[in-house]
């Protein structure tokens, strides 16, 4: 027996190997899924997806922007006359608010009062000279008519040029008086509008000139919100027609301040390439120049728009629809968001929008859609 095994050992090993390979082939064939039926083939190749049918509804986008409060212009306070300051208002200090016509400071008026007195004296002297010349001219005319009744009296004898010079001195004196009175009125410097004081270091005793600024202020009515805006946000807002805007100022205790869009910048910012909108308000008192605020603006109405689940978007503006049992990509225009919904402009959604796109999504992928009800919430049609 031992001799038989040793003699046929090679043949026995070959038979054993063939038997193991045959057994493995039989097992692999028995475990292979049955693909004989058409329904089984469909289940193995199609990907199940949940779809919804969006419903058209109007939408008014609300754009939230960040802006800064600025004054259109800042006015430098420069006195129009020179002199020593004799009085300064307690409100002419940084941060204070002053009303239109309120006194800011007073320059010593003594020199300007004396100038008025001097011009009045010059006017009286010129009038007295005119009276004397007119009397002399009348006497000369009487004498001339007695001696030369048929001849015209010369202007020089009738004091015509002297009288004209006296009248000119009177007019000049009147003009000088008005100028002196105007200068005197300017010794009291008043606020030209309702304003807030930005800066000043003026105090009693200082000598000011007519060319040096002693402070700066801005008009409260000139406060407006400067709002940077992107091209997409500008498109959502639509044409400027005085849209209402809600201004939310953190430093204000009055809550929301009503405003309106008044204009847009004519050029983009060279650094950021953003546009600029300007928002004004009829109630600027709660605002502070330089503070950051939030501005919410209702955009242009979109009568036909769709609401789709936000999770349906695979990128900023890309989603998938089912068309004749296959996936088809769509690029949409996103108008805004509402809770877990993305609001998009109306588009061709074919048989429905895929709620959660599969990981292997691609154009033409064969799918098996489920639940094609109208979309009211994110859960409609989702399984």
Beta strands, then each sheet from edge to edge (+ up, - down):
strand 1: 47-52
strand 2: 57-71
strand 3: 75-78
strand 4: 83-88
strand 5: 97-98
strand 6: 103-107
strand 7: 188-190
strand 8: 195-200
strand 9: 207-208
strand 10: 213-219
strand 11: 223-229
strand 12: 244-249
strand 13: 256-264
strand 14: 275-280
strand 15: 292-309
strand 16: 318-323
strand 17: 326-331
strand 18: 334-338
strand 19: 341-345
strand 20: 353-354
strand 21: 367-370
sheet 1: 20+ 1- 21-
sheet 2: 18+ 19- 15+ 2- 11+ 14- 13+ 12-
sheet 3: 3+ 10- 8+ 5-
sheet 4: 7+ 6- 4+ 9-
sheet 5: 16+ 17-
end
